[in-house]
Amino acid sequence: MNDNPQMRRIKFRAWHRGTREADYTVGGFFERYYTTWNPEDIAWFERFMEEQDADIIGWALGTIPVPEEWKGPMMDSFLKLDFVKIEN
C-alpha cells in the first residue's frame, strides 16, 4: 500500500472520520479487509465513506436498518465487526 497513493488516501479518510467511534469502525474495517479488495470493492468503500457517521454506526450496531443499496458481501463483512478491537 505504501506505493499506492489511492490506498494511502483511502486509509487516511477511513481513520479521520470526525468521531472516535467512526474512526475505529471505518478505519478498522479498512485495515482488516483492504488487502482482499478488488477495484469494485474499493469503489464501494469510497462511496461508503461518503455516508454520515451516524448512519454507519447505526448500521454496525443494528439500531437502524441497512438500506438496500448497501446490502451485499461488503456490508456483510462490515457488519461482522470482527475488526473492532475491544480492550479491557
Secondary structure as GFF3:
##gff-version 3
##sequence-region A 1 88
A	DSSP	alpha_helix	5	15	.	.	.	ID=ss1
A	DSSP	alpha_helix	20	22	.	.	.	ID=ss2
A	DSSP	pi_helix	23	27	.	.	.	ID=ss3
A	DSSP	alpha_helix	28	33	.	.	.	ID=ss4
A	DSSP	three_ten_helix	34	36	.	.	.	ID=ss5
A	DSSP	alpha_helix	39	48	.	.	.	ID=ss6
A	DSSP	alpha_helix	53	61	.	.	.	ID=ss7
A	DSSP	three_ten_helix	68	70	.	.	.	ID=ss8
A	DSSP	alpha_helix	73	80	.	.	.	ID=ss9
###
